[in-house]
Amino acid sequence: MIIKLAQQDIRRYNWYIWKTVIAFLALFVLMLVVTYFGLFGQLPSFRAIENPKSAQASEVLAADKTVLGTYYVQNRSSVNYSQLSPNVVNALVATEDVRFYEHSGIDFQRLPGIVFFTLIGKKQGASTITQQLAKNLFSGQISHNPFVRFTQKLKEWIIAIQLERRYTKQEIVTMYLNTVDFGAYNTFGIKSAARTYFNVTPDKLTPDQAAMLVGMLKGTAVYSPIRHPDRALNRRNLILGLMEGQGFLSSGQLAELKEKPLGLNFTQITHNDGPAPYFRAVLKQEIQKIFKDQNITKSDGTPYDLDREGLKIYTTIDATMQQYAEQAQRDYMPTLQKEFNAQWKGVNRAKSIKNYKLILDQGMFRSDRYKELQLQGKSEEEIRQNFDTPDSLELFTWKGNIDTVMKPIDSIVYSKMMLRNSLMSMDPTTGYVKAWVGGTNFEHFKYDQVKYGTRQVGSTAKPFTYSVAIENGFSPCQEVDNVPVTITGYGSAPWTPKQSASDWLQGSITLKKALGWSQNYVAAYVMNEVKPIPVMELIKKMGITSDVPPYPSICLGTFNASVFDMTGAYSVFANHGTWTEPTYILRIEDRNGNVIYTHTPKVVQAMDAQTAYVMTYMLKGVIEDGTGSRLIRTYGFHNPVGGKTGTTQDNSDGWFMGITPQLVTGVWTGCEDRDIHFRSTRLGEGANSALPIFAGFMKRVYDNPALGIKRNVDFDAPKGGVSIVMDCNAYKQQQQGTAEVDKKLGF
């Protein structure tokens, strides 16, 4: 009887258990159904799952398709499966989901564990890779409420199944690796992680590198190889053991890899880092302007966000030339800065620098510190007191940033006394910009001096006046008395230029020699012959966008212009008189590879081909026997190259414009404020402050045959020939013959 009752109890208890299990299963199925129909919030649409989107960095690509930099909120760049090392995939599968290739989104062998741990609110690693992808793409903020988190988990299961139906396993693992967070300064996705931690592309990751990165996914802070290298090493070795357990590594490989150090090549990636930071900053503003002006939007009508849309921006920048330009600046500017500092050593700046107090006040008003103190509600008196109180500051030096203690107002003085420099180089035929160095250090001095900074151009403007003269029949061999010239009829007072006594070539000299040695009197004479308006009109045709007033003084470069515009203008000489708009954007693609913008440069015939050719002959004379001869004497440039130095009043600006048949380059050097400048022309002139950087850049370019810039290529003569006599001996004989004929005819 007792045995019979016990059997009945067992059957009854079994029935209770089964009813409970069935009830839980029914409840679970019901929860899945109501989740599917949106009771706990909308599931992503079919289209959203077909086209999952995440904030993705937009990439700036050089001409050779290398990445110059990115625009991002999250430093994330995507790759496809073929760009992944098998080591990464193997490490991920061995660690996160060994049955990844067998299940359809949910691993039912692990399902009870998932449900249990989720309900009690504990973090666990039972989710499949597909479920984790669903969470990364669509779950949003993870809730700490157990019930809410369970409903989120239900959504992830449904989305995981839908993802498995629509994508291959390769596509799923690739999407997952493109979405995960690797810590370290906002680094998202395997591409950014590989570059940040090892400075390699994802296809080059070795097993130990892949294991370290995958190991970080359990906790980027806990297993950071930067902050906790020992933990990261132990975690890496654990992952390597899991890879060996799944047959992805042999026991011999495992033993060897475990002995290796982490081998980091850590590259902190910020918007300040990488090549061409000034160019990338200007480019971003230009693209935003293009999108706005041309109403370029996404298919739904919303604007593109460069920091989130994963666009690919194809530029004309040559990565190697960019590197050479930056190296040329880094090589020479420390020497020039030392010379500049020596000139100011022991000098009372407050007395020697015009508008000194105004300059410091303007520097203070523009500073981030001043703006922050204003936001804190500080009075003007309190702010000035703050600037006069020593503080810990970071300063730029050519040997690297230094931490020091000084008054913030003194740091402004320090900054103002730092020389700035910019360079742009372009192909005169295509207009393609090859190198762009907008300043000396983007972290500390963010203002771009290539396109946005306009400065007085000095004697680099003289070729514009000579061009008008050549077009009107003047010969470079024509001789002019090099004496003071006074021009009237423009403004209330006559204009007479000055010429430094030490630079004055007295007597009668040719136009070629006058340009070569930058003689102001002859430039004024030519201006008086051709008049200001034609010169101004030519300057505008040659692409100068800043204001150029039609006054005689523009022959000496009293107007302001940017390095960008001046380089474009000088390309006219090398390009048979044709101005081709300086171009740095080729096209822009969306994340799916669709072209959304293509740039078509403007082309203008600014002068006839003969005039341009004669001007290249005169500009070569500047190098052969003129202010640019340092290129030959010091740097050994004996190949066809033309150029023009420029130095403005008080040595505030030093310029050098260099032209070759294949490359035109503009260089400017000066301080942020024109009232702070070199105290001698010997050091401040363009031949000393700008020309050496051109030389350093071009020497590197010439020494690399792969760039295709040939040393001994000369400027092409016009197809129709040249009617203007450029041989000065022949010209002299011609003039003598003409004089004799005139004499015989009684003229």
C-alpha positions in Angstrom: 0.0 0.0 0.0 2.8 2.4 1.0 4.7 1.5 -2.2 1.6 2.2 -4.3 1.1 5.6 -2.7 4.8 6.5 -3.3 4.4 5.6 -7.0 1.3 7.8 -7.2 3.2 10.7 -5.6 6.1 10.3 -8.0 3.7 10.3 -11.0 2.0 13.3 -9.5 5.3 15.2 -8.9 6.5 14.3 -12.4 3.3 15.7 -13.8 3.8 18.9 -11.8 7.3 19.1 -13.1 6.2 18.6 -16.7 3.4 21.0 -16.3 5.9 23.6 -15.0 8.3 22.9 -17.8 5.5 23.1 -20.4 4.2 26.2 -18.8 7.6 27.8 -18.9 8.1 26.7 -22.5 4.6 28.0 -23.4 5.4 31.3 -21.6 8.7 31.5 -23.3 7.1 30.9 -26.8 4.4 33.4 -25.9 7.0 36.0 -24.9 8.8 35.4 -28.2 5.6 35.8 -30.1 4.6 39.1 -28.3 8.1 40.3 -28.6 8.0 39.6 -32.4 4.8 41.6 -32.7 6.3 44.6 -30.8 4.8 44.4 -27.3 8.1 45.2 -25.7 9.0 47.8 -28.4 9.5 47.8 -32.1 11.9 45.4 -33.7 14.1 46.7 -36.5 12.5 46.6 -39.9 13.4 44.2 -42.6 15.2 47.0 -44.4 17.1 47.9 -41.2 18.3 44.3 -40.8 19.1 44.1 -44.5 21.2 47.4 -44.2 22.4 47.5 -40.6 24.1 50.8 -39.8 26.5 51.9 -37.1 28.4 55.1 -36.6 31.3 54.7 -38.9 34.3 56.9 -39.5 34.6 58.6 -42.9 38.0 57.9 -44.4 40.2 60.4 -46.2 42.2 58.6 -48.9 45.4 59.7 -50.6 46.0 59.2 -54.3 47.4 55.7 -53.7 44.3 54.8 -51.6 46.2 54.8 -48.3 44.2 56.3 -45.4 45.4 59.8 -44.5 43.0 60.0 -41.6 39.4 59.7 -40.5 36.5 61.9 -39.3 34.6 60.2 -36.5 32.6 60.2 -33.3 33.6 56.6 -32.9 36.9 55.7 -34.5 35.4 53.0 -36.6 36.3 51.9 -40.1 34.8 48.8 -41.7 36.5 46.0 -43.6 35.2 43.0 -45.6 35.9 39.4 -44.9 38.8 39.1 -47.4 40.6 41.9 -45.5 40.5 39.9 -42.2 43.3 37.6 -41.1 42.0 34.0 -40.5 43.7 34.3 -37.1 41.2 37.0 -36.0 38.2 34.8 -37.0 39.7 31.7 -35.4 40.5 33.5 -32.1 36.9 35.0 -32.0 35.2 31.6 -32.7 37.4 29.7 -30.2 36.7 32.3 -27.5 33.1 33.4 -28.0 31.2 30.7 -30.0 32.8 27.3 -30.8 29.6 26.1 -32.4 29.3 29.3 -34.5 29.3 27.4 -37.8 26.7 24.8 -36.6 23.8 26.9 -35.1 21.3 29.3 -36.7 21.8 32.2 -34.4 20.8 30.6 -31.1 22.8 27.8 -29.6 20.0 25.7 -27.9 22.6 23.7 -26.0 23.5 26.9 -24.1 19.9 28.3 -24.0 19.1 27.2 -20.4 22.2 29.0 -19.1 21.3 32.1 -21.1 17.8 32.2 -19.6 18.9 31.6 -16.1 21.8 34.1 -15.9 19.7 36.8 -17.7 16.8 36.4 -15.2 19.1 36.7 -12.2 20.8 39.8 -13.8 24.3 38.3 -14.0 26.6 39.1 -17.0 27.5 35.9 -18.8 29.2 34.8 -22.0 26.6 32.4 -23.3 25.5 34.5 -26.2 26.4 33.5 -29.7 28.4 35.8 -32.0 25.2 36.5 -33.9 23.3 37.4 -30.8 26.2 39.7 -29.7 26.0 41.3 -33.2 22.3 41.8 -32.8 23.0 43.5 -29.4 25.7 45.7 -30.9 23.5 46.8 -33.8 20.0 47.1 -32.3 19.8 46.8 -28.5 20.9 50.3 -27.7 21.5 51.0 -24.0 21.7 47.7 -22.0 19.3 47.8 -19.1 20.3 46.6 -15.5 16.7 45.7 -14.7 16.5 41.9 -15.0 13.0 41.8 -16.6 13.8 44.6 -19.1 17.1 43.0 -19.9 15.3 39.7 -20.5 13.0 41.4 -23.0 16.0 42.9 -24.7 17.5 39.4 -24.9 14.3 38.1 -26.5 14.6 40.8 -29.2 18.3 39.8 -29.7 17.3 36.1 -30.2 14.7 37.1 -32.9 17.1 39.5 -34.6 19.9 36.9 -34.5 17.7 34.4 -36.3 16.7 37.0 -38.9 20.4 37.9 -39.3 21.3 34.3 -39.9 18.6 34.0 -42.6 19.9 37.1 -44.4 23.6 36.8 -44.1 26.4 34.2 -44.5 28.5 33.2 -41.5 31.4 35.2 -43.1 29.3 38.3 -43.3 28.1 37.9 -39.7 31.6 37.6 -38.3 32.8 40.5 -40.4 29.9 42.7 -39.2 30.6 41.7 -35.6 34.3 42.6 -35.8 33.4 45.9 -37.4 31.1 46.9 -34.5 33.0 45.9 -31.3 34.7 48.4 -29.0 38.4 48.1 -28.4 38.8 50.9 -25.9 41.8 53.2 -26.3 40.7 56.6 -27.4 37.3 55.6 -28.9 38.6 52.8 -31.1 35.9 50.7 -32.7 36.2 47.8 -35.1 39.0 45.5 -35.9 40.5 47.8 -38.6 41.0 50.7 -36.1 42.2 48.3 -33.4 44.8 46.7 -35.6 46.1 50.1 -36.5 46.0 51.5 -33.0 47.7 48.7 -31.1 50.0 47.2 -33.8 50.0 49.7 -36.7 49.1 47.0 -39.2 46.1 46.2 -41.3 43.6 43.5 -40.1 44.8 41.0 -42.7 48.4 41.1 -41.3 47.4 40.3 -37.7 49.4 37.3 -36.3 47.8 34.7 -34.0 49.2 36.3 -30.8 48.1 39.8 -31.9 44.6 38.5 -32.9 44.3 36.7 -29.5 45.2 39.8 -27.6 42.6 41.9 -29.4 39.9 39.3 -29.1 40.8 38.9 -25.4 40.1 42.6 -24.8 36.5 42.1 -25.8 35.7 40.7 -22.3 36.6 44.1 -20.8 38.6 46.8 -22.7 39.5 48.5 -19.4 40.4 45.4 -17.4 42.5 43.8 -20.2 43.9 47.0 -21.7 47.5 46.2 -22.9 48.4 49.9 -22.1 47.1 50.1 -18.5 47.3 46.4 -17.5 49.9 44.6 -19.7 50.2 41.6 -17.4 46.4 41.0 -17.5 46.4 41.4 -21.2 49.3 39.0 -21.6 47.6 36.3 -19.4 44.3 36.8 -21.3 46.1 36.5 -24.6 47.7 33.3 -23.6 44.3 31.9 -22.5 42.8 32.7 -25.9 45.8 31.1 -27.6 45.1 28.0 -25.5 41.5 28.0 -26.6 42.6 28.3 -30.2 44.9 25.3 -29.8 42.0 23.4 -28.2 39.9 24.0 -31.3 42.6 22.9 -33.7 43.5 26.4 -34.9 47.1 26.1 -33.6 49.4 23.2 -33.0 50.8 22.5 -29.6 54.3 23.7 -30.9 52.8 27.0 -32.1 51.1 27.5 -28.8 54.2 27.1 -26.8 56.2 29.4 -29.1 53.5 32.1 -29.1 53.0 32.1 -25.4 56.7 33.1 -25.0 56.3 36.2 -27.2 55.8 39.6 -25.5 52.8 41.6 -26.4 54.8 43.4 -29.1 52.7 46.6 -29.1 53.3 49.3 -31.7 50.8 51.6 -30.1 49.7 54.6 -32.2 47.3 56.9 -30.4 44.9 58.1 -33.1 43.3 61.5 -32.7 42.2 64.2 -35.1 45.6 65.8 -34.5 47.6 62.8 -35.5 48.6 61.3 -38.8 49.7 63.0 -42.1 48.2 66.2 -43.4 46.1 67.2 -40.3 45.7 70.8 -41.6 44.6 69.5 -45.0 42.1 67.1 -43.4 40.6 70.0 -41.3 40.2 72.2 -44.3 38.8 69.3 -46.4 36.1 68.6 -43.8 34.9 72.2 -43.9 35.0 72.2 -47.7 33.0 69.0 -47.9 30.3 70.3 -45.5 30.1 73.4 -47.6 29.7 71.4 -50.8 27.0 69.2 -49.4 25.1 72.3 -48.2 25.6 74.4 -51.4 24.7 71.6 -53.7 22.0 70.1 -51.5 23.7 66.6 -51.5 21.7 64.5 -49.0 20.9 60.8 -48.3 18.1 59.1 -50.1 15.7 59.9 -47.2 16.5 63.6 -47.5 18.6 63.9 -44.3 22.1 65.5 -44.5 25.2 63.4 -44.4 27.2 63.4 -41.2 30.9 63.1 -41.9 31.6 61.8 -38.4 29.1 58.9 -38.7 28.3 58.0 -42.3 31.4 56.0 -43.3 32.1 58.0 -46.4 35.2 57.5 -48.5 36.8 60.8 -49.7 39.3 60.3 -52.5 41.9 63.1 -52.6 44.8 64.0 -54.8 47.3 64.1 -52.0 50.4 62.0 -52.7 51.2 60.3 -49.4 54.9 60.2 -50.1 55.2 63.8 -51.2 53.1 64.8 -48.1 55.6 63.0 -45.9 58.5 64.7 -47.7 56.9 68.2 -47.3 56.4 67.6 -43.6 60.0 66.3 -43.2 61.4 69.3 -45.0 59.6 71.6 -42.6 60.7 69.6 -39.5 64.3 69.6 -40.7 64.7 73.3 -41.3 62.3 75.2 -39.0 64.1 74.3 -35.7 67.3 76.0 -37.1 65.4 79.0 -38.3 63.6 79.3 -35.0 66.9 79.2 -33.2 68.2 82.1 -35.4 65.0 84.0 -34.8 65.2 83.6 -31.0 68.8 84.7 -31.0 67.9 87.9 -32.7 65.3 88.6 -29.9 67.5 87.5 -27.0 67.8 90.3 -24.5 65.5 92.7 -26.5 62.7 94.5 -24.6 59.8 93.2 -26.6 57.2 95.5 -25.1 59.2 98.5 -26.5 60.4 96.9 -29.7 57.2 95.3 -31.0 54.6 97.6 -32.4 51.1 97.1 -30.8 52.6 94.6 -28.3 49.9 94.9 -25.7 47.1 94.7 -28.3 48.7 91.5 -29.7 48.8 89.9 -26.3 45.2 90.9 -25.5 44.0 89.5 -28.8 45.9 86.3 -28.1 44.3 86.1 -24.6 40.8 86.8 -25.9 41.1 84.0 -28.5 42.4 81.4 -26.1 40.4 78.5 -24.9 41.3 79.4 -21.3 39.7 82.8 -21.7 36.5 81.4 -23.1 36.3 78.8 -20.3 36.8 81.4 -17.6 34.1 83.5 -19.2 31.7 80.6 -19.1 32.4 80.2 -15.4 31.2 83.8 -14.9 34.6 85.3 -14.1 35.0 89.0 -14.4 37.5 90.6 -16.7 39.7 91.5 -13.7 39.6 87.9 -12.4 40.4 86.5 -15.8 43.5 88.8 -16.1 44.6 87.8 -12.6 44.3 84.1 -13.7 46.5 84.8 -16.7 49.1 86.4 -14.4 49.1 83.4 -12.1 51.6 80.6 -12.8 50.0 77.3 -13.8 51.0 73.9 -15.3 51.0 74.2 -19.1 52.0 72.2 -22.1 54.1 74.0 -24.7 55.1 73.0 -28.3 58.8 72.8 -29.1 60.5 71.4 -32.1 61.9 68.6 -29.8 58.4 67.7 -28.7 55.8 69.0 -26.3 57.1 69.9 -22.8 55.2 70.3 -19.5 56.2 73.4 -17.6 55.0 76.0 -15.0 54.5 79.5 -16.2 52.0 82.3 -16.4 49.4 81.8 -19.1 50.1 85.3 -20.4 53.7 84.3 -20.8 52.7 81.2 -22.8 50.9 83.6 -25.2 54.1 85.5 -25.6 55.9 82.2 -26.2 53.3 81.2 -28.8 53.4 84.5 -30.6 57.2 84.3 -30.9 57.0 80.9 -32.6 57.5 81.0 -36.4 54.8 79.6 -38.6 55.3 77.9 -41.9 53.1 76.5 -44.7 53.7 74.7 -48.0 51.5 73.6 -50.9 52.7 71.7 -54.0 50.6 70.8 -57.0 50.8 69.4 -60.5 50.4 72.4 -62.8 48.8 70.4 -65.6 46.0 68.6 -63.7 45.7 71.1 -60.9 46.1 68.2 -58.4 47.4 69.2 -55.0 50.1 66.8 -54.0 51.2 68.1 -50.6 49.6 70.5 -48.1 51.4 71.6 -44.9 49.1 74.2 -43.3 51.2 74.9 -40.2 53.9 73.7 -37.8 51.8 71.8 -35.3 48.1 71.2 -35.6 47.6 70.3 -31.9 48.8 73.7 -30.8 48.3 76.0 -33.8 45.2 74.9 -35.6 44.8 77.9 -38.0 45.6 76.7 -41.6 48.0 79.0 -43.4 47.7 77.4 -46.8 44.1 78.3 -47.7 42.7 80.4 -44.9 45.8 82.5 -44.0 46.3 85.4 -46.4 49.5 87.4 -46.1 51.2 90.2 -48.1 53.0 88.5 -51.0 55.9 90.9 -51.5 58.1 90.4 -54.5 56.4 87.1 -55.5 53.9 89.5 -57.2 56.4 91.0 -59.6 56.1 88.3 -62.3 52.5 89.2 -62.7 53.5 92.8 -63.8 56.3 91.4 -66.0 53.8 89.0 -67.6 51.6 91.9 -68.8 54.7 93.6 -70.2 55.8 90.4 -72.1 52.3 90.0 -73.5 52.5 93.6 -74.8 55.8 93.0 -76.7 58.5 93.7 -74.1 61.5 91.5 -74.2 63.3 90.0 -71.1 66.4 91.5 -72.7 65.1 95.0 -72.8 67.3 97.3 -70.8 66.0 99.9 -68.3 67.8 102.5 -66.3 67.5 101.3 -62.7 66.6 104.6 -61.1 63.8 105.8 -58.8 60.4 106.0 -60.5 57.5 108.1 -59.3 54.0 107.3 -60.5 51.1 109.7 -60.3 47.4 109.7 -61.0 46.5 107.0 -58.5 45.3 108.3 -55.1 46.0 111.7 -53.6 49.8 111.4 -53.5 52.5 110.3 -56.0 54.0 106.9 -55.4 57.7 106.2 -55.3 58.9 102.8 -54.2 62.1 102.3 -52.2 65.0 100.1 -52.9 67.5 98.9 -50.3 70.9 100.4 -51.0 72.6 97.1 -50.4 70.5 95.4 -53.0 70.4 98.2 -55.6 72.0 97.3 -59.0 72.8 100.7 -60.4 72.9 101.5 -64.1 71.1 100.0 -67.0 69.9 96.4 -66.5 67.7 94.0 -68.4 64.2 93.1 -67.3 65.4 89.5 -66.7 68.1 90.7 -64.4 65.8 93.1 -62.7 63.3 90.3 -61.9 66.2 88.0 -60.9 67.5 90.5 -58.4 64.1 91.8 -57.4 64.7 95.4 -58.3 61.8 97.6 -57.2 62.6 100.6 -59.5 62.4 98.6 -62.6 59.2 96.8 -61.5 57.7 100.3 -60.9 58.9 101.4 -64.4 57.2 98.4 -66.0 54.0 99.0 -64.0 54.0 102.6 -65.2 54.2 101.3 -68.8 51.5 98.7 -68.6 49.2 100.3 -66.0 47.6 98.7 -62.9 44.2 97.6 -64.2 45.6 95.1 -66.7 47.9 93.7 -64.0 45.0 93.4 -61.6 42.9 91.7 -64.2 45.7 89.2 -65.0 46.2 88.4 -61.2 42.5 87.7 -60.9 42.5 85.4 -64.0 45.4 83.5 -62.4 43.2 82.6 -59.5 43.9 85.1 -56.8 40.6 85.3 -54.9 41.6 88.0 -52.3 41.2 91.7 -52.9 43.7 93.2 -55.4 43.2 97.0 -55.7 44.3 98.5 -59.1 47.1 100.6 -57.7 50.7 100.8 -58.9 52.0 99.3 -55.6 50.6 95.9 -56.4 53.7 95.4 -58.6 55.6 95.0 -55.3 53.0 92.7 -53.8 51.3 95.0 -51.3 48.1 92.9 -51.5 47.4 89.8 -49.5 47.0 86.3 -50.9 47.0 82.7 -49.7 49.7 80.1 -50.4 46.8 78.1 -52.1 46.0 80.9 -54.5 49.7 81.9 -55.1 50.7 78.3 -55.9 47.7 78.0 -58.3 48.7 81.3 -59.9 52.4 80.3 -60.5 51.1 77.0 -62.1 50.0 79.2 -65.0 53.6 79.8 -66.0 54.4 76.1 -66.0 51.2 75.1 -67.8 51.4 77.1 -71.0 49.4 80.0 -69.7 46.4 77.9 -68.5 45.1 78.2 -65.0 43.7 74.9 -63.8 41.9 75.2 -60.5 43.9 73.7 -57.7 42.0 70.4 -56.9 42.2 68.2 -53.9 38.9 66.3 -53.9 38.4 63.8 -56.7 35.2 62.1 -55.5 33.2 61.1 -52.5 31.5 57.7 -52.0 28.9 56.6 -49.4 29.5 53.6 -47.3 28.0 51.4 -50.0 30.4 52.6 -52.7 27.9 54.9 -54.5 29.5 58.1 -55.8 27.7 61.1 -54.3 30.1 63.8 -55.5 32.7 64.3 -58.2 34.8 67.4 -58.6 35.3 69.0 -62.0 38.0 71.7 -61.9 37.6 75.0 -63.6 40.1 75.9 -66.4 41.0 79.4 -67.6 43.4 80.6 -70.3 45.0 83.3 -68.2 47.8 84.3 -70.7 49.1 83.1 -74.0 51.5 80.2 -74.2 54.3 82.4 -75.5 54.1 84.8 -72.5 54.1 81.9 -70.1 57.1 80.3 -71.7 59.1 83.6 -71.6 58.2 83.9 -67.9 59.6 80.5 -67.2 62.8 81.7 -68.8 62.8 84.7 -66.6 62.0 82.8 -63.5 64.8 80.4 -64.2 67.0 83.4 -64.3 66.1 84.1 -60.6 67.7 80.8 -59.7 70.6 81.0 -62.2 71.7 84.5 -61.3 69.4 86.2 -58.7 67.9 86.1 -55.3 67.2 82.3 -55.6 70.7 81.3 -56.5 71.1 79.7 -53.1 69.3 76.7 -54.7 72.4 76.2 -56.9 75.1 77.3 -54.5 73.9 75.6 -51.3 71.6 72.8 -52.5 73.1 71.9 -55.9 70.0 72.4 -58.1 71.4 72.6 -61.6 68.3 71.3 -63.3 65.6 73.4 -65.0 63.8 75.1 -62.1 62.4 78.6 -61.8 61.3 80.6 -58.8 60.8 83.8 -57.1 61.6 85.0 -53.6 59.5 87.4 -51.7 60.1 89.5 -48.5 57.6 92.0 -47.2 58.1 95.2 -45.2 59.9 94.7 -41.9 60.7 91.1 -42.9 57.2 90.1 -41.7 56.7 87.5 -44.5 59.2 85.3 -46.3 58.0 83.6 -49.5 59.5 81.3 -52.1 57.5 80.2 -55.2 59.2 77.3 -57.1 58.2 76.0 -60.5 59.3 72.9 -62.4 57.5 71.5 -65.4 55.8 68.8 -63.3 55.4 70.4 -59.9 54.8 74.0 -58.6 55.3 74.7 -54.9 54.6 77.7 -52.7 56.3 78.2 -49.3 55.5 80.9 -46.7 57.2 81.7 -43.3 56.4 84.3 -40.7 54.9 84.8 -37.3 51.2 84.8 -36.5 51.2 88.6 -36.2 53.0 90.8 -38.8 54.3 93.1 -36.1 56.5 90.2 -34.8 59.2 89.5 -37.3 62.9 89.0 -38.0 65.1 91.9 -37.0 67.3 91.6 -40.1 66.6 91.0 -43.8 69.5 88.6 -44.0 67.5 86.1 -42.0 64.0 87.2 -42.7 64.1 87.3 -46.5 62.4 84.6 -48.4 65.7 83.2 -49.7 66.5 82.2 -46.1 63.1 81.6 -44.4 61.3 79.8 -47.2 63.6 78.7 -50.0 65.4 76.0 -47.9 62.2 74.2 -47.2 61.4 74.1 -50.9 64.9 72.7 -51.5 64.5 70.0 -48.8 61.1 69.0 -50.2 62.2 68.9 -53.9 65.5 67.1 -53.2 63.5 64.2 -51.6 61.0 64.2 -54.5 63.8 64.1 -57.1 65.6 61.3 -55.2 62.5 59.0 -55.4 62.2 57.9 -59.1 58.9 56.2 -58.3 57.2 59.6 -58.0 57.9 60.3 -61.6 59.2 63.9 -61.1 62.2 64.0 -63.4 65.1 66.2 -62.6 66.2 67.2 -66.1 62.8 67.8 -67.8 62.6 71.4 -69.1 59.6 73.6 -69.8 58.1 73.0 -73.3 58.2 75.8 -75.8 54.9 76.7 -77.5 54.0 74.7 -80.5 53.9 77.8 -82.7 57.4 78.8 -81.6 58.5 82.0 -79.8 58.6 85.4 -81.5 60.1 87.3 -78.6 63.9 87.3 -78.5 65.2 85.7 -75.3 68.9 85.6 -76.3 70.2 88.9 -75.0 73.2 89.0 -77.3 71.0 88.5 -80.3 68.5 91.0 -78.9 71.4 93.6 -78.5 72.5 93.0 -82.1 68.9 93.3 -83.3 68.5 96.6 -81.4 71.7 98.0 -82.8 70.6 97.0 -86.3 67.3 98.7 -85.8 69.0 101.8 -84.5 71.2 102.0 -87.6 68.3 101.6 -90.0 66.4 104.3 -88.1 69.4 106.6 -88.4 69.7 106.0 -92.1 66.0 106.8 -92.5 66.4 109.9 -90.5 64.3 108.9 -87.5 
